[in-house]
Amino acid sequence: MTAPTATGAPSAAETEPIRLLDPDGTLVESDATAAWHELAAELSTADRLAMHGEMVRTRRFDIEAGHLQRQGKLGLWVPSIGQEGAQVGAAWAAREQDTIFPSYREHLIALHRGVTMDQIIDIFRGARHGGWNPLETRGMRIYSLVIATHALHSTGFAMGVRFDGACGTGDATRDEAVMAFYGDGAASQGDASEGLVFAARYEAPIVFFVQNNKWAISVPSHRQSRFPLHARARGFGLDAELVDGNDPLASFAVTRRMLDAARQGAPGYIEADTYRMGAHTTSDDPTRYRSSEEEESWRRRDPIARLAAHVRALGVEDAALAEQEHEAADLASDMRRRVLEAEAAVSDDIFDHVYSDPHPLMVEQKRQLAEFEASFGGEA
C-alpha cells in the first residue's frame, strides 16, 4: 500500500482502480494487470457471453419494474441500472458454497443465484414478508432494506463459518466464504464499521463488496468520506482493493482473489467504482442534485456496451447478442403480465408471520389497518 501524501489527501495509487477492459471494450494489458488477467482467464468466451446476457436480462427486468411502479403496481422500486458490471463479475466469482448477503439493489446477483423475478417483485409490491428461502437460492440471503444492518449479520455468519471449521482447509472448491454487498452511503453507518472490526479480529471468511455509485441518495460520496473507502478499510486490518465497477472482468478477478483469500482467514474489502444511472429509488428525483453532464459521462462507460464490444472482438456474432436482447425482452414481458394478473397483496401476512404465537400488539395493529382500509369503501 502506498502511504498517503503529507497533506493527508489520497495518492494516485489510492485512487486508480484496477481495470482490465477500457470503456470501448479494449483489453488493458500491462505488467500491473497481468496477474489479474490470469484470474480472468478462468472465464471462457462462452462465460463472458453469458455474463453479458445476465446484464441485459437484469436491465430489462429493472426497467420494466420501474414502469410497474409508476403504474401503481409496486409500492417502490430500487433500480440498479449502471451497476450491472460490478454485480455480474462478483456473482460469477463467488463459488457455489458461498453465502451472499445483499442490500436491496443486487438484482443481478439474486437472479444469478436462483431467485426469480417474481420473488424480487413481490417484495416491492408487498406480497412477501421477507423474500425467499436462502436454502433454495444457493445461499442468497433476503434483501436488507435497513441500511448496513446486514454488515453485522454477514460478519456474524462468517464468524460462525470459521468456528464450524467450514473454511481454512486450503481447498477453495470446498471452503466456504461470505460476501456482503452495500453502497457508499451504508459505508458511513456505524454498523458497517463494526462489521469490519469483528471481521478483522476473528479473521472471518468474508468480503465486503461496496458499490460506490457516487450518490447516497443526494449526498455525493466525496462529501461523505475524506479518504477512499477501500483505504479506510485497510485501517481496520482488511485487505482492500479499488476496482473499476463497470468492468465485469476486473470485478470477477478481484472478487475471486479476495474470496479465496478470505477462505484462508484474510477478510477483504472491495470498493467498486461505478455509478447509479437512475434514481436512488422511484421516490427520488436525481435531477435535483446532479447534472446531466455527469450522467452522460458515465453513460459512455456503460458496462453492457463495454462487455459487448469485448465479446465481439473474441468472435461472438451480433446475432448472439441480439438473441439475448430478445430473450430478455420476453422474460421481462412475462414478468409484467404476471404482475398485472396477480391478486392484491394480503396485508394480514405483515402481522401473521412476525411471532410464532398470537401477540397482542400485532393483533391490535392488524385490527387498526383493517379498519383503515375499510374506511375507503372498497377503493383502496
C-alpha positions as CSV (number, residue, x, y, z in Angstrom):
1,M,0.0,0.0,0.0
2,T,1.3,3.5,-0.9
3,A,1.3,5.9,2.1
4,P,-0.9,8.9,1.9
5,T,0.6,12.2,0.9
6,A,1.8,14.7,3.5
7,T,-1.4,16.6,3.3
8,G,-3.5,13.5,4.1
9,A,-5.0,13.5,0.6
10,P,-5.1,10.2,-1.2
11,S,-2.2,9.4,-3.5
12,A,-2.6,8.4,-7.2
13,A,-2.1,4.7,-6.2
14,E,-5.1,5.0,-3.8
15,T,-7.5,6.3,-6.4
16,E,-6.6,4.4,-9.6
17,P,-9.0,1.4,-10.0
18,I,-8.0,-2.0,-11.3
19,R,-9.2,-2.2,-14.9
20,L,-8.9,-4.9,-17.5
21,L,-11.3,-3.5,-20.1
22,D,-11.4,0.0,-21.3
23,P,-14.8,1.7,-21.9
24,D,-14.5,0.8,-25.6
25,G,-14.0,-2.9,-24.7
26,T,-10.3,-2.9,-25.4
27,L,-8.1,-5.1,-23.1
28,V,-5.8,-3.2,-20.8
29,E,-2.6,-5.2,-20.8
30,S,0.4,-4.2,-18.7
31,D,2.7,-5.6,-16.1
32,A,0.3,-4.3,-13.4
33,T,-2.7,-6.1,-14.9
34,A,-1.0,-9.4,-15.8
35,A,-1.9,-11.3,-12.6
36,W,-5.5,-10.1,-12.8
37,H,-5.8,-11.2,-16.4
38,E,-4.6,-14.7,-15.3
39,L,-7.6,-14.9,-12.9
40,A,-10.0,-13.5,-15.6
41,A,-8.7,-16.2,-17.9
42,E,-10.9,-18.7,-16.0
43,L,-13.8,-17.1,-17.9
44,S,-14.2,-18.7,-21.4
45,T,-15.7,-16.8,-24.3
46,A,-19.0,-18.6,-23.6
47,D,-18.8,-17.5,-19.9
48,R,-18.3,-13.9,-21.0
49,L,-21.2,-14.0,-23.4
50,A,-23.4,-15.5,-20.6
51,M,-22.3,-12.7,-18.3
52,H,-23.4,-10.2,-21.0
53,G,-26.8,-12.0,-21.2
54,E,-27.3,-11.7,-17.4
55,M,-26.6,-8.0,-17.5
56,V,-29.0,-7.5,-20.4
57,R,-31.8,-9.5,-18.7
58,T,-31.3,-7.7,-15.4
59,R,-31.5,-4.3,-17.1
60,R,-34.7,-5.2,-19.0
61,F,-36.2,-6.5,-15.8
62,D,-35.1,-3.4,-13.9
63,I,-36.7,-1.0,-16.5
64,E,-40.0,-3.0,-16.6
65,A,-40.2,-2.9,-12.8
66,G,-39.8,0.8,-12.8
67,H,-42.7,1.1,-15.2
68,L,-44.8,-1.1,-13.0
69,Q,-44.1,1.1,-10.0
70,R,-45.1,4.2,-12.0
71,Q,-48.4,2.5,-12.8
72,G,-49.1,1.9,-9.1
73,K,-48.4,-1.9,-9.2
74,L,-45.4,-1.6,-6.8
75,G,-45.1,0.5,-3.7
76,L,-41.4,1.3,-4.5
77,W,-38.6,0.2,-6.8
78,V,-34.9,0.3,-6.3
79,P,-33.1,0.4,-9.7
80,S,-29.6,-1.0,-10.3
81,I,-29.1,0.4,-13.9
82,G,-25.4,1.1,-14.5
83,Q,-24.2,-1.2,-11.7
84,E,-24.6,-4.5,-13.6
85,G,-20.9,-4.8,-14.4
86,A,-19.8,-4.8,-10.7
87,Q,-22.5,-7.3,-9.8
88,V,-22.0,-9.8,-12.7
89,G,-18.3,-10.0,-12.0
90,A,-18.9,-10.6,-8.3
91,A,-21.7,-13.1,-9.0
92,W,-19.5,-15.2,-11.2
93,A,-16.5,-15.0,-8.8
94,A,-18.5,-16.5,-5.9
95,R,-18.4,-20.2,-5.6
96,E,-21.4,-22.5,-5.1
97,Q,-20.8,-22.9,-1.4
98,D,-20.6,-19.2,-0.7
99,T,-23.3,-17.2,1.1
100,I,-24.4,-13.8,-0.2
101,F,-25.8,-11.0,2.0
102,P,-27.3,-8.3,-0.3
103,S,-28.7,-4.9,0.5
104,Y,-31.7,-4.1,-1.8
105,R,-30.1,-3.3,-5.2
106,E,-28.4,-6.6,-6.0
107,H,-31.0,-7.8,-8.6
108,L,-28.5,-9.4,-10.9
109,I,-26.8,-11.3,-8.1
110,A,-30.2,-12.5,-6.8
111,L,-31.2,-13.7,-10.3
112,H,-27.9,-15.4,-10.8
113,R,-28.2,-17.4,-7.6
114,G,-31.7,-18.7,-8.5
115,V,-34.1,-16.1,-7.1
116,T,-36.9,-15.4,-9.6
117,M,-38.0,-12.1,-11.0
118,D,-41.4,-12.6,-9.4
119,Q,-39.9,-13.2,-5.9
120,I,-38.0,-9.9,-6.2
121,I,-41.0,-8.0,-7.5
122,D,-43.3,-9.4,-4.7
123,I,-41.1,-7.7,-2.1
124,F,-41.8,-4.3,-3.6
125,R,-45.5,-4.9,-4.1
126,G,-45.9,-6.0,-0.5
127,A,-46.8,-9.6,-1.3
128,R,-43.9,-11.2,0.5
129,H,-42.9,-10.8,4.1
130,G,-39.2,-11.4,3.6
131,G,-38.4,-12.7,0.1
132,W,-37.2,-16.2,-0.4
133,N,-35.6,-19.2,1.3
134,P,-31.8,-18.9,1.2
135,L,-31.6,-22.7,1.3
136,E,-33.4,-22.8,-2.1
137,T,-31.5,-20.0,-3.7
138,R,-27.8,-21.1,-3.5
139,G,-27.1,-19.2,-0.3
140,M,-28.7,-15.9,-1.4
141,R,-30.0,-14.2,1.7
142,I,-33.0,-11.9,1.6
143,Y,-32.8,-8.2,0.9
144,S,-31.9,-5.9,3.7
145,L,-33.7,-2.6,3.4
146,V,-32.4,-1.2,6.7
147,I,-29.2,0.4,5.8
148,A,-26.0,-1.5,6.7
149,T,-27.6,-3.9,9.3
150,H,-26.5,-6.9,7.2
151,A,-22.9,-5.8,7.6
152,L,-23.2,-7.2,11.1
153,H,-25.4,-10.1,10.1
154,S,-23.0,-11.3,7.4
155,T,-20.0,-10.9,9.7
156,G,-21.6,-12.9,12.4
157,F,-22.5,-15.6,9.8
158,A,-18.9,-15.6,8.6
159,M,-17.6,-16.0,12.2
160,G,-19.9,-19.0,12.5
161,V,-18.4,-20.5,9.3
162,R,-15.0,-20.1,10.9
163,F,-16.0,-21.6,14.2
164,D,-17.6,-24.5,12.5
165,G,-14.4,-25.3,10.7
166,A,-16.0,-24.8,7.2
167,C,-13.1,-22.8,5.9
168,G,-9.3,-22.7,6.2
169,T,-8.5,-26.1,4.8
170,G,-6.8,-24.8,1.7
171,D,-9.4,-26.3,-0.7
172,A,-11.1,-23.4,-2.4
173,T,-13.6,-25.6,-4.0
174,R,-15.0,-26.6,-0.6
175,D,-14.1,-23.9,1.9
176,E,-16.9,-21.5,2.5
177,A,-16.8,-17.7,2.3
178,V,-19.4,-14.9,2.7
179,M,-19.9,-11.8,0.7
180,A,-21.8,-8.7,1.9
181,F,-23.0,-6.0,-0.6
182,Y,-23.8,-2.4,0.3
183,G,-23.2,1.1,-1.1
184,D,-21.1,4.1,-0.2
185,G,-23.9,5.6,1.8
186,A,-24.1,2.5,4.0
187,A,-20.3,2.7,4.5
188,S,-21.0,5.8,6.6
189,Q,-23.2,3.8,9.0
190,G,-21.8,2.6,12.3
191,D,-22.9,-1.0,11.6
192,A,-20.6,-1.1,8.6
193,S,-17.6,-0.1,10.6
194,E,-18.5,-2.5,13.4
195,G,-18.6,-5.3,10.9
196,L,-15.1,-4.5,9.8
197,V,-13.9,-4.6,13.4
198,F,-15.2,-8.0,14.1
199,A,-14.3,-9.4,10.7
200,A,-10.7,-8.4,11.1
201,R,-10.5,-9.5,14.8
202,Y,-11.9,-13.0,14.2
203,E,-10.3,-13.4,10.7
204,A,-13.8,-14.2,9.4
205,P,-14.0,-15.6,5.8
206,I,-15.9,-12.5,4.4
207,V,-15.5,-10.0,1.7
208,F,-17.3,-6.7,1.9
209,F,-18.3,-5.5,-1.7
210,V,-19.1,-1.8,-1.6
211,Q,-20.6,-0.4,-4.8
212,N,-19.6,3.2,-4.7
213,N,-22.2,4.6,-7.0
214,K,-21.3,8.2,-6.1
215,W,-24.6,9.2,-4.5
216,A,-26.0,8.2,-1.2
217,I,-29.4,9.5,-2.3
218,S,-28.5,13.1,-2.7
219,V,-25.1,13.3,-0.9
220,P,-22.0,12.6,-3.1
221,S,-19.5,10.1,-1.8
222,H,-16.7,12.6,-1.8
223,R,-18.6,14.6,0.9
224,Q,-19.2,11.5,3.0
225,S,-15.6,10.4,3.2
226,R,-12.4,12.4,3.0
227,F,-10.4,9.3,2.2
228,P,-11.2,6.5,-0.3
229,L,-13.4,3.8,1.2
230,H,-11.0,0.9,0.4
231,A,-8.2,2.8,2.0
232,R,-10.3,3.3,5.1
233,A,-10.9,-0.5,5.3
234,R,-7.2,-1.1,5.4
235,G,-7.1,0.8,8.7
236,F,-9.4,-1.9,10.2
237,G,-6.9,-4.6,9.1
238,L,-8.6,-5.8,6.0
239,D,-7.0,-6.4,2.6
240,A,-8.7,-3.9,0.2
241,E,-8.8,-3.1,-3.5
242,L,-10.4,-0.4,-5.7
243,V,-11.8,-1.9,-8.9
244,D,-13.5,-0.4,-12.0
245,G,-17.0,-1.4,-11.2
246,N,-18.1,-1.0,-14.8
247,D,-15.6,-3.6,-15.9
248,P,-17.0,-7.1,-15.4
249,L,-13.7,-8.9,-15.9
250,A,-11.9,-6.8,-13.3
251,S,-14.8,-7.3,-10.9
252,F,-14.5,-11.0,-11.4
253,A,-10.8,-11.2,-11.0
254,V,-10.6,-9.1,-7.9
255,T,-13.5,-10.7,-6.2
256,R,-12.3,-14.3,-7.0
257,R,-8.9,-13.5,-5.4
258,M,-10.4,-11.8,-2.4
259,L,-12.9,-14.5,-1.7
260,D,-10.3,-17.3,-2.0
261,A,-8.0,-15.3,0.4
262,A,-10.9,-14.9,2.8
263,R,-11.4,-18.6,2.9
264,Q,-8.0,-18.8,4.5
265,G,-8.6,-16.2,7.2
266,A,-7.9,-13.0,5.3
267,P,-11.1,-10.9,5.2
268,G,-11.3,-8.5,2.3
269,Y,-12.9,-5.3,1.1
270,I,-13.7,-4.2,-2.5
271,E,-14.7,-0.7,-3.5
272,A,-16.3,-0.9,-6.9
273,D,-16.0,2.5,-8.7
274,T,-19.4,2.7,-10.5
275,Y,-22.4,4.9,-11.0
276,R,-26.1,4.8,-10.3
277,M,-27.6,5.9,-13.6
278,G,-31.1,6.2,-12.3
279,A,-32.8,7.4,-9.2
280,H,-31.9,6.1,-5.7
281,T,-35.4,4.7,-5.6
282,T,-38.6,5.6,-7.5
283,S,-39.4,8.2,-4.8
284,D,-36.2,10.1,-5.6
285,D,-35.6,12.8,-8.3
286,P,-31.8,12.9,-9.1
287,T,-32.2,15.9,-11.4
288,R,-32.4,18.0,-8.2
289,Y,-28.9,17.3,-7.1
290,R,-26.7,16.1,-10.1
291,S,-26.1,17.3,-13.6
292,S,-27.0,15.7,-16.9
293,E,-23.3,16.1,-18.0
294,E,-22.2,13.9,-15.2
295,E,-24.8,11.2,-16.1
296,E,-23.7,11.4,-19.8
297,S,-20.0,10.9,-18.9
298,W,-20.9,7.7,-17.0
299,R,-23.3,6.6,-19.8
300,R,-20.3,6.4,-22.0
301,R,-18.8,3.8,-19.6
302,D,-21.8,1.5,-19.7
303,P,-20.8,-2.0,-18.6
304,I,-23.1,-3.8,-21.0
305,A,-21.8,-1.9,-24.1
306,R,-18.2,-2.5,-22.8
307,L,-18.6,-6.3,-22.5
308,A,-20.5,-6.5,-25.8
309,A,-17.6,-4.8,-27.6
310,H,-15.2,-7.2,-25.9
311,V,-17.0,-10.4,-26.8
312,R,-17.4,-9.2,-30.4
313,A,-13.6,-8.9,-30.5
314,L,-13.5,-12.5,-29.3
315,G,-15.6,-13.6,-32.3
316,V,-19.1,-13.5,-31.0
317,E,-21.6,-12.7,-33.7
318,D,-24.1,-9.8,-33.4
319,A,-26.9,-12.3,-33.8
320,A,-26.0,-14.0,-30.5
321,L,-26.1,-10.6,-28.7
322,A,-29.4,-9.8,-30.4
323,E,-30.9,-13.1,-29.3
324,Q,-30.0,-12.2,-25.7
325,E,-31.8,-8.9,-26.1
326,H,-34.9,-10.7,-27.4
327,E,-34.9,-13.3,-24.6
328,A,-34.5,-10.5,-22.0
329,A,-37.5,-8.6,-23.5
330,D,-39.6,-11.8,-23.4
331,L,-38.7,-12.6,-19.8
332,A,-39.5,-9.0,-18.7
333,S,-42.8,-9.0,-20.6
334,D,-43.8,-12.3,-19.0
335,M,-43.0,-10.9,-15.6
336,R,-45.1,-7.8,-16.3
337,R,-48.0,-9.9,-17.4
338,R,-47.9,-12.0,-14.1
339,V,-47.8,-8.8,-12.0
340,L,-50.8,-7.3,-13.8
341,E,-52.7,-10.5,-13.3
342,A,-51.7,-11.1,-9.7
343,E,-54.2,-10.6,-6.9
344,A,-53.6,-7.7,-4.5
345,A,-51.3,-8.5,-1.6
346,V,-52.9,-9.6,1.6
347,S,-52.0,-7.2,4.4
348,D,-52.7,-9.8,7.1
349,D,-49.4,-11.5,6.2
350,I,-47.5,-8.5,7.6
351,F,-48.7,-9.3,11.1
352,D,-49.3,-13.1,10.9
353,H,-45.6,-14.0,10.3
354,V,-43.8,-11.9,12.9
355,Y,-44.4,-14.1,16.0
356,S,-45.0,-17.8,16.2
357,D,-47.9,-17.3,18.6
358,P,-50.5,-14.5,18.6
359,H,-49.2,-11.3,20.0
360,P,-51.4,-8.5,21.4
361,L,-49.5,-5.8,19.7
362,M,-49.7,-7.5,16.3
363,V,-53.4,-8.3,16.8
364,E,-54.2,-4.6,17.6
365,Q,-52.1,-3.3,14.6
366,K,-53.8,-5.8,12.3
367,R,-57.2,-4.6,13.5
368,Q,-56.3,-0.9,13.0
369,L,-55.1,-1.5,9.5
370,A,-58.2,-3.4,8.6
371,E,-60.3,-0.6,9.9
372,F,-58.3,2.0,8.0
373,E,-58.6,0.0,4.7
374,A,-62.3,-0.4,5.3
375,S,-62.7,3.4,5.5
376,F,-62.0,3.6,1.8
377,G,-65.2,1.7,1.0
378,G,-63.5,-0.8,-1.3
379,E,-61.5,1.8,-3.3
380,A,-58.2,1.1,-1.6
